[in-house]
Each structure stands twice: as structure tokens, then as C-alpha cells.
């Protein structure tokens, strides 16, 4: 269901308004309640758009919960500094092995050599 891209036959039936890009990077998912982190997990992104991200999960995530995703960014800043994008959003779909998150906001951060 999450496969497909702009310009394919399947795209004309796709209700999503933003173009999705296949994007496989490590993701750290934190379920957030208020200022408290309730659960963390790791996975891999499947695809990404300006409106949402789909990724693999170890557990089924509750629909509607707020999450913070930290995703390794594949491009180095100034050719030498590792980056990650932090995405804040909520789970819109989840089943065994995958989840989809609607993006509320995002920010890029530098990433030290040993950090996630």
C-alpha cells in the first residue's frame, strides 16, 4: 500500500497529496505524552514526503499518539558533518511491522559520530 511513486498508474488513485520518496534510513521512534517519553523503538524508513513518513516498527503503535522520530540524514553538511532530521507528528496508521506518521514540524540537527 505504501509503495508507488508519482507518475505511475497507481498514483492516480493515491489520496495522498505529497510526492513520496523511497528513503531507507535508521529511525528512532519515541512516543511522547506531555513532556514524558513513554516508549522508544528503532526501525527503518520506507518512504518520506513533506506530509508524512512510513517506517518499520517492532510493535503496533497506537493511532493518534504523538511521536518524535530521529532519522539519519544521508547527506553530510559541508561534506563532513553527519545530520539527522527530527520529525514531530502523530501516528495515523499502524499495523504489524509498519507505521505511518503525519508530520507537524521538523528540524535538522547535527549528529555526533557516536549519537543516534
C-alpha distance (Angstrom), angle and dihedral (degrees) to the residues before:
residue distance angle dihedral
X1 . . .
X2 3.82 . .
X3 3.78 93.0 .
X4 3.76 123.3 94.2
X5 3.76 134.2 73.1
X6 3.75 142.6 -141.6
X7 3.77 113.3 -63.8
X8 3.80 97.6 30.1
X9 3.77 126.9 113.7
X10 3.81 90.2 -110.6
X11 3.80 92.2 55.9
X12 3.81 94.2 71.1
X13 3.83 89.3 63.9
X14 3.80 93.3 44.2
X15 3.82 112.4 111.2
X16 3.78 93.1 -158.8
X17 3.79 113.5 106.4
X18 3.82 98.0 -158.2
X19 3.80 125.0 74.0
X20 3.79 111.1 -112.2
X21 3.78 122.6 -141.7
X22 3.78 124.9 -155.3
X23 3.76 103.3 -116.7
X24 3.81 123.4 168.7
X25 3.80 113.1 -169.5
X26 3.80 136.8 132.6
X27 3.81 114.3 -85.2
X28 3.80 130.4 -165.9
X29 3.81 111.4 -157.2
X30 3.79 123.0 -159.4
X31 3.81 122.1 -174.2
X32 3.78 106.6 -144.6
X33 3.80 127.9 -158.3
X34 3.78 111.1 -176.9
X35 3.80 104.1 -47.1
X36 3.79 93.4 -28.3
X37 3.82 126.8 98.2
X38 3.80 108.0 -136.5
X39 3.80 103.4 178.4
X40 3.78 138.1 1.8
X41 3.77 131.9 -162.8
X42 3.77 141.7 162.6
X43 3.76 132.6 -129.2
X44 3.80 144.5 136.1
X45 3.76 128.9 -88.2
X46 3.81 116.7 -114.7
X47 3.80 98.8 -172.7
X48 3.77 141.2 -16.0
X49 3.80 137.5 -155.4
X50 3.77 134.3 170.6
X51 3.82 87.9 -95.4
X52 3.78 103.9 41.3
X53 3.77 152.3 -6.0
X54 3.80 133.1 -135.2
X55 3.80 119.0 -155.0
X56 3.78 143.0 162.8
X57 3.80 118.1 -96.6
X58 3.77 137.0 -168.4
X59 3.82 92.2 -140.2
X60 3.78 138.6 27.0
X61 3.81 106.0 -95.3
X62 3.81 119.6 -142.7
X63 3.80 111.6 -104.9
X64 3.79 111.9 -115.2
X65 3.81 98.1 25.7
X66 3.80 119.7 131.2
X67 3.78 115.6 -113.4
X68 3.76 139.8 -174.9
X69 3.80 115.5 -149.7
X70 3.80 123.4 -164.9
X71 3.80 109.7 -162.1
X72 3.79 125.5 -174.5
X73 3.80 108.4 -121.0
X74 3.83 115.1 -136.5
X75 3.83 96.2 -144.0
X76 3.80 123.3 75.6
X77 3.80 119.9 -132.1
X78 3.82 108.1 -118.0
X79 3.79 87.7 -6.4
X80 3.81 94.0 -72.3
X81 3.83 114.6 53.6
X82 3.82 120.4 83.0
X83 3.80 115.2 -132.5
X84 3.76 138.1 -163.6
X85 3.78 132.0 -166.3
X86 3.79 118.1 -134.1
X87 3.79 112.9 -150.5
X88 3.79 124.0 -164.8
X89 3.79 116.4 -163.9
X90 3.77 146.5 107.5
X91 3.80 134.5 -89.2
X92 3.80 112.1 -101.0
X93 3.80 98.3 172.3
X94 3.78 135.7 12.2
X95 3.77 135.9 169.8
X96 3.78 136.5 154.2
X97 3.77 106.4 -42.2
X98 3.83 102.0 -3.8
X99 3.78 141.2 63.1
X100 3.80 135.9 -175.9
X101 3.79 123.1 -147.0
X102 3.81 128.2 -164.7
X103 3.81 109.3 -137.7
X104 3.81 117.7 -125.9
X105 3.81 95.7 173.0
X106 3.79 140.8 -22.4
X107 3.79 140.4 -161.9
X108 3.78 136.0 -169.2
X109 3.80 120.7 -127.1
X110 3.76 133.9 -178.2
X111 3.77 114.4 -109.7
X112 3.79 124.4 -144.1
X113 3.77 118.5 -133.8
X114 3.82 93.2 -102.7
X115 3.81 101.4 36.2
X116 3.80 131.1 91.5
